[in-house]
Amino acid sequence: MLDFYYDIDRQLFDKVFVYPLIKQFIEYVNASGVNPLVEKTKLEYLEILFNRIFINDLGGISSTINPDRRNRQIEWKEKEREIREKFSGYISNINRYDLKYIRGSAVSSSCQLVKETRIEHILSLLIRKRSSLVKSVYNDKNQRPIKVNNINSWEDLKINGISKEEIDQRTFTIKSFFGERMNRSNFRARGLNAIDYFEAIKYKELIEEEMSIREDDIFSDL
């Protein structure tokens, strides 16, 4: 359905769907206290985290899902419930999140939760349309990730108290477990992606200019 709106009226799509999204994203980055022009590493970390929680758990939650489509949705919801119960003590409002991705075994597992699935659908559409507003996040196949227990949440904005080295390690871990491989076909539509902060600034100004022009046209016709 989003594709239909995008193709029929791009300006209306931008106004209704994209503008509120990038406005929320820019406010999120600005609220962190990070200087985007200087602190590039922390900016990249925030871009990847927006609307998401990434969990690496050495205790493990099996990611096995029955391929039978009739049972798949039921089992996926069961995985959600299991994750919520296990991490409710660490993430106070985890019940407001939906499971987007999980892989692993009873030994170790990695999962990605999202606050608003609507945001993820919009980002996926924009990356399929090859919008400069959204960029793919890749893993580095030449480096092996360090298996550690950690939770990286977009709601934790106490980022200025974290060293650059720690942010580098967190970003590397997320990319390693959740990022897309460079050589995978159609990777842009399926893999991890993020809003480009500087492109968002420019796009927001462009949309606001277009909305202003439309309003002027309406008043001039009266």
Solvent accessible surface area in square Angstrom, and as a share of the most:
residue,aa,sasa,rsa
1,M,165,0.74
2,L,39,0.19
3,D,52,0.27
4,F,114,0.47
5,Y,96,0.37
6,Y,25,0.10
7,D,94,0.49
8,I,120,0.61
9,D,48,0.25
10,R,104,0.38
11,Q,75,0.33
12,L,85,0.42
13,F,2,0.01
14,D,8,0.04
15,K,100,0.43
16,V,78,0.45
17,F,43,0.18
18,V,0,0.00
19,Y,35,0.13
20,P,61,0.38
21,L,1,0.01
22,I,0,0.00
23,K,81,0.34
24,Q,55,0.25
25,F,0,0.00
26,I,11,0.06
27,E,96,0.43
28,Y,17,0.07
29,V,0,0.00
30,N,83,0.43
31,A,71,0.55
32,S,7,0.04
33,G,50,0.48
34,V,7,0.04
35,N,68,0.35
36,P,19,0.12
37,L,132,0.66
38,V,107,0.61
39,E,52,0.23
40,K,114,0.48
41,T,28,0.16
42,K,21,0.09
43,L,8,0.04
44,E,58,0.26
45,Y,7,0.02
46,L,2,0.01
47,E,6,0.03
48,I,3,0.01
49,L,1,0.01
50,F,4,0.02
51,N,0,0.00
52,R,2,0.01
53,I,1,0.00
54,F,0,0.00
55,I,1,0.01
56,N,7,0.04
57,D,14,0.07
58,L,80,0.40
59,G,47,0.45
60,G,13,0.12
61,I,6,0.03
62,S,43,0.28
63,S,25,0.16
64,T,103,0.60
65,I,27,0.14
66,N,56,0.29
67,P,118,0.74
68,D,44,0.23
69,R,207,0.75
70,R,199,0.73
71,N,57,0.29
72,R,112,0.41
73,Q,128,0.57
74,I,120,0.61
75,E,49,0.22
76,W,60,0.21
77,K,107,0.45
78,E,78,0.35
79,K,24,0.10
80,E,6,0.03
81,R,109,0.40
82,E,63,0.28
83,I,1,0.00
84,R,57,0.21
85,E,111,0.50
86,K,83,0.35
87,F,14,0.06
88,S,58,0.38
89,G,75,0.72
90,Y,165,0.63
91,I,14,0.07
92,S,116,0.75
93,N,31,0.16
94,I,2,0.01
95,N,111,0.57
96,R,165,0.60
97,Y,1,0.00
98,D,49,0.26
99,L,9,0.05
100,K,83,0.35
101,Y,77,0.29
102,I,16,0.08
103,R,103,0.38
104,G,39,0.37
105,S,51,0.33
106,A,79,0.61
107,V,114,0.66
108,S,25,0.16
109,S,10,0.06
110,S,5,0.03
111,C,5,0.03
112,Q,8,0.03
113,L,4,0.02
114,V,3,0.01
115,K,57,0.24
116,E,55,0.25
117,T,57,0.33
118,R,104,0.38
119,I,0,0.00
120,E,9,0.04
121,H,111,0.50
122,I,0,0.00
123,L,3,0.02
124,S,25,0.16
125,L,1,0.01
126,L,2,0.01
127,I,1,0.01
128,R,106,0.39
129,K,68,0.29
130,R,175,0.64
131,S,14,0.09
132,S,80,0.51
133,L,1,0.01
134,V,5,0.03
135,K,74,0.31
136,S,16,0.10
137,V,9,0.05
138,Y,71,0.27
139,N,30,0.16
140,D,56,0.29
141,K,156,0.66
142,N,130,0.67
143,Q,102,0.45
144,R,213,0.78
145,P,42,0.27
146,I,96,0.49
147,K,127,0.54
148,V,55,0.32
149,N,100,0.51
150,N,37,0.19
151,I,56,0.29
152,N,2,0.01
153,S,19,0.13
154,W,28,0.10
155,E,82,0.37
156,D,73,0.38
157,L,58,0.29
158,K,169,0.72
159,I,2,0.01
160,N,85,0.43
161,G,78,0.75
162,I,31,0.16
163,S,60,0.39
164,K,115,0.49
165,E,125,0.56
166,E,74,0.33
167,I,0,0.00
168,D,57,0.29
169,Q,67,0.30
170,R,56,0.21
171,T,7,0.04
172,F,44,0.18
173,T,1,0.00
174,I,0,0.00
175,K,53,0.22
176,S,12,0.08
177,F,24,0.10
178,F,18,0.07
179,G,12,0.12
180,E,14,0.06
181,R,132,0.48
182,M,118,0.53
183,N,119,0.61
184,R,102,0.37
185,S,82,0.53
186,N,113,0.58
187,F,47,0.20
188,R,50,0.18
189,A,35,0.28
190,R,140,0.51
191,G,14,0.13
192,L,10,0.05
193,N,3,0.02
194,A,2,0.01
195,I,2,0.01
196,D,32,0.16
197,Y,17,0.06
198,F,74,0.31
199,E,45,0.20
200,A,0,0.00
201,I,53,0.27
202,K,117,0.50
203,Y,31,0.12
204,K,45,0.19
205,E,103,0.46
206,L,86,0.43
207,I,3,0.01
208,E,59,0.27
209,E,102,0.46
210,E,46,0.20
211,M,41,0.18
212,S,54,0.35
213,I,91,0.46
214,R,102,0.37
215,E,100,0.45
216,D,89,0.46
217,D,75,0.39
218,I,106,0.54
219,F,142,0.59
220,S,87,0.56
221,D,121,0.63
222,L,166,0.83
